[in-house]
Amino acid sequence: MFFNLPTLLTWARIVAIPLIVGIFSLDAPESTKNLVATVLFVVVALTDWADGYLARKLNQTSSFGAFLDPVAD
């Protein structure tokens, strides 16, 4: 089950890591970069909760998902 919704949310967290880091290389005021990075981090953190909730609720748990979740965290 590589492409169910909980696993896709976990992949989204992995993809977001370089995006959050990349925000700090933008040519913008420091306060703007901090705000954008913080908002993105909070949204991504909510996907951590959502993927676990959906995996249990929809009975879409998998050994791959169990491996990938700590990697994304």
C-alpha positions as CSV (number, residue, x, y, z in Angstrom):
1,M,0.0,0.0,0.0
2,F,2.4,2.7,-1.2
3,F,-0.2,5.2,-2.4
4,N,-3.0,5.4,0.2
5,L,-3.9,8.7,1.8
6,P,-2.1,8.2,5.1
7,T,1.1,7.3,3.2
8,L,0.8,10.2,0.8
9,L,0.5,12.5,3.9
10,T,3.7,11.0,5.2
11,W,5.4,11.5,1.9
12,A,4.2,15.1,2.0
13,R,6.0,15.6,5.3
14,I,9.2,14.3,3.8
15,V,8.9,16.6,0.8
16,A,8.2,19.6,3.0
17,I,11.6,19.3,4.8
18,P,13.7,20.9,2.1
19,L,10.9,23.5,1.4
20,I,11.0,24.7,5.0
21,V,14.8,24.9,4.9
22,G,14.7,26.6,1.5
23,I,12.4,29.3,2.8
24,F,15.3,30.7,4.7
25,S,17.3,31.3,1.5
26,L,14.7,33.5,0.0
27,D,15.3,37.2,-0.5
28,A,12.7,38.4,2.0
29,P,12.6,40.1,5.4
30,E,13.6,37.8,8.3
31,S,10.2,38.1,10.0
32,T,8.4,37.1,6.8
33,K,10.6,34.0,6.4
34,N,10.1,33.0,10.0
35,L,6.3,33.4,9.7
36,V,6.1,31.4,6.4
37,A,8.3,28.6,7.8
38,T,6.4,28.5,11.0
39,V,3.0,28.3,9.2
40,L,4.3,25.6,6.9
41,F,5.7,23.6,9.8
42,V,2.4,23.8,11.7
43,V,0.5,22.6,8.6
44,V,2.9,19.7,8.1
45,A,2.8,18.8,11.8
46,L,-1.0,18.5,11.5
47,T,-0.5,16.0,8.7
48,D,1.4,13.8,11.2
49,W,-1.7,13.6,13.3
50,A,-3.9,13.2,10.3
51,D,-2.0,10.3,8.7
52,G,-2.1,8.3,11.9
53,Y,-5.8,9.0,12.5
54,L,-6.7,8.1,8.9
55,A,-4.6,5.0,8.8
56,R,-6.4,3.6,11.9
57,K,-9.9,4.9,10.9
58,L,-9.7,3.6,7.3
59,N,-7.8,0.5,8.4
60,Q,-5.0,1.4,6.0
61,T,-2.0,0.6,8.2
62,S,0.9,-1.1,6.6
63,S,4.5,-2.1,7.5
64,F,5.8,0.4,4.9
65,G,3.8,3.2,6.6
66,A,5.0,2.1,10.0
67,F,8.6,2.3,8.7
68,L,8.1,5.6,6.8
69,D,6.3,7.5,9.6
70,P,9.3,7.8,12.0
71,V,11.5,8.6,9.0
72,A,9.3,11.6,8.3
73,D,9.1,12.6,11.9
